[in-house]
Amino acid sequence: MKTSLFIYKSSTGFTKKYIDWILEEVPGIAVQLDYVTREDINNHDLIVYGGGIRAGQISGLKKVLGKIDPRVKPLIVFATGAAPRTENIVRQITEKNFTNRNKPADFFYLESGLNYERMGVFSKMMMNAYRKILAKKKNKSDVENGVNQALLRSYDHCKKENIEPLVLKLKTLL
Ligand SMILES: Cc1cc2nc3c(=O)[nH]c(=O)nc-3n(C[C@H](O)[C@H](O)[C@H](O)COP(=O)(O)O)c2cc1C
């Protein structure tokens, strides 16, 4: 049977929560991005990478793509983010993070939330700055009003059912 390695970067715990749910459904080993070795990667048939979105970028993705060439080794990527899952958001993230050369076998976006309690100082400062810019903006769109409200406090919109398409895909590959 093929084996899978789940590499992840999770600063405030949302991506890790999804990794734990996925591993309840499919066999695999999880390792944090900072600790993954070349041997870990070579020893597995399929690699799954999960990371949170920061200002539109999938955190840690560049480092992963420096270690794995998706044209050589099957790579599935998922990203967790505070924004709700819409076609538009998924398209924007895809366009910003992948080119034809580094496109993974598949990409999934999973809605998460915000956790101010576990955020580092720099992240909190970035969120505060963004909140202030939005608060000052006149004639905010409905989306911007929604974002403005969402940024006020911690929330968790993770749902186990969100992993279903990803789990289905993994089951076809393993
Ligand atoms: C500095 C910062 C920037 C963020 N930028 C975005 C963003 O552009 N889009 C989004 O949907 N979520 C954004 N988020 C929310 C995170 O993507 C979300 O909380 C994610 O699940 C974090 O994953 P982790 O807890 O596994 O690190 C941002 C969070 C922080 C702290």
The ligand as an SDF file (V2000), in Angstrom:
LIG
                    3D

 31 33  0  0  0  0  0  0  0  0999 V2000
   -1.1520   38.1100    9.7480 C   0  0  0  0  0  0  0  0  0  0  0  0
   -2.3060   37.3030    9.2570 C   0  0  0  0  0  0  0  0  0  0  0  0
   -2.7560   37.4410    7.9500 C   0  0  0  0  0  0  0  0  0  0  0  0
   -3.8530   36.6950    7.5010 C   0  0  0  0  0  0  0  0  0  0  0  0
   -4.2760   36.8400    6.2070 N   0  0  0  0  0  0  0  0  0  0  0  0
   -5.3500   36.1180    5.7690 C   0  0  0  0  0  0  0  0  0  0  0  0
   -5.7990   36.2300    4.4200 C   0  0  0  0  0  0  0  0  0  0  0  0
   -5.2420   36.9370    3.5910 O   0  0  0  0  0  0  0  0  0  0  0  0
   -6.8940   35.5000    4.0420 N   0  0  0  0  0  0  0  0  0  0  0  0
   -7.5360   34.6640    4.9290 C   0  0  0  0  0  0  0  0  0  0  0  0
   -8.5260   34.0260    4.5250 O   0  0  0  0  0  0  0  0  0  0  0  0
   -7.1140   34.5130    6.2060 N   0  0  0  0  0  0  0  0  0  0  0  0
   -6.0420   35.2180    6.6420 C   0  0  0  0  0  0  0  0  0  0  0  0
   -5.5900   35.0580    7.9250 N   0  0  0  0  0  0  0  0  0  0  0  0
   -6.2240   34.0530    8.7870 C   0  0  0  0  0  0  0  0  0  0  0  0
   -5.4260   32.7420    8.7760 C   0  0  0  0  0  0  0  0  0  0  0  0
   -5.1900   32.3310    7.4510 O   0  0  0  0  0  0  0  0  0  0  0  0
   -6.1670   31.6190    9.4950 C   0  0  0  0  0  0  0  0  0  0  0  0
   -6.3570   31.9500   10.8320 O   0  0  0  0  0  0  0  0  0  0  0  0
   -5.4140   30.2950    9.3330 C   0  0  0  0  0  0  0  0  0  0  0  0
   -6.2830   29.2220    9.5400 O   0  0  0  0  0  0  0  0  0  0  0  0
   -4.2310   30.2130   10.2550 C   0  0  0  0  0  0  0  0  0  0  0  0
   -3.7140   28.9100   10.2080 O   0  0  0  0  0  0  0  0  0  0  0  0
   -2.8350   28.3080   11.3880 P   0  0  0  0  0  0  0  0  0  0  0  0
   -3.5720   28.5760   12.6660 O   0  0  0  0  0  0  0  0  0  0  0  0
   -2.7490   26.8680   11.0930 O   0  0  0  0  0  0  0  0  0  0  0  0
   -1.5230   29.0190   11.2920 O   0  0  0  0  0  0  0  0  0  0  0  0
   -4.5130   35.7920    8.3870 C   0  0  0  0  0  0  0  0  0  0  0  0
   -4.0370   35.6560    9.6990 C   0  0  0  0  0  0  0  0  0  0  0  0
   -2.9540   36.3820   10.1360 C   0  0  0  0  0  0  0  0  0  0  0  0
   -2.4700   36.1990   11.5450 C   0  0  0  0  0  0  0  0  0  0  0  0
  1  2  1  0
  2  3  1  0
  2 30  2  0
  3  4  2  0
  4  5  1  0
  4 28  1  0
  5  6  2  0
  6  7  1  0
  6 13  1  0
  7  8  2  0
  7  9  1  0
  9 10  1  0
 10 11  2  0
 10 12  1  0
 12 13  2  0
 13 14  1  0
 14 15  1  0
 14 28  1  0
 15 16  1  0
 16 17  1  0
 16 18  1  0
 18 19  1  0
 18 20  1  0
 20 21  1  0
 20 22  1  0
 22 23  1  0
 23 24  1  0
 24 25  2  0
 24 26  1  0
 24 27  1  0
 28 29  2  0
 29 30  1  0
 30 31  1  0
M  END
$$$$
